Amino acid sequence: MKKTAAKAASVKAAAPATAPAAPAKKAAAPKKAAVSKPAAAAAPAKPAKAAKAPKTSAAPAVKAPKPSPKPKAEAATITTTIVAAVDVGFGNHLTLRGEGPGLSWEIGTPLECVADDRWSITLPESAQPIVCKFLLNDSTWCSGEDYTVLPGSTVVLSPTF
């Protein structure tokens, strides 16, 4: 029995010597297991990467400012707004004739009624001043001289009939 106790003692003595080596090997195995666990976690990370792919598609949203040159083009387009401050009475309408974009001396261009006594028209860009005159129901000319409006301006005129 002494030999068995001696063997046990030598095993115990050997165990501490092998114990550090064995835990090192065991530590390596859990690391591999830990690596395999993140690999399982990496599978959910792939959908997260798929979520990042729409963020990449969000990058084309950054390309959305490219349409901002269109608003710059709109800003570059200078419009002229002419407002007539006159009450023409219920059932009547106001037109504009003259020289300028969309205007003619032969046929009147209708104005939009924006209030009881306000009529408005917006004309596209023009390089030259707009010369015009208001007509009631496109038949009765307003009194006075022709109006001259600078391009790109907004004016409020008060024609009399």
Secondary structure, DSSP 8 states (H G I E B T S, - for coil): -HHHHHHHHHHHHHHHHHHHHHHHHHHHHHHHHHHHHHHHHHHHHHHHHHHHHHHHHHHHHHTTTTTTHHHHHHHHS--EEEEEE----TT--EEEEEESTT--SSS-EE-EEEETTEEEEEE---SS-EEEEEEETTTEE-SSS-EEE-TT-EEEE----
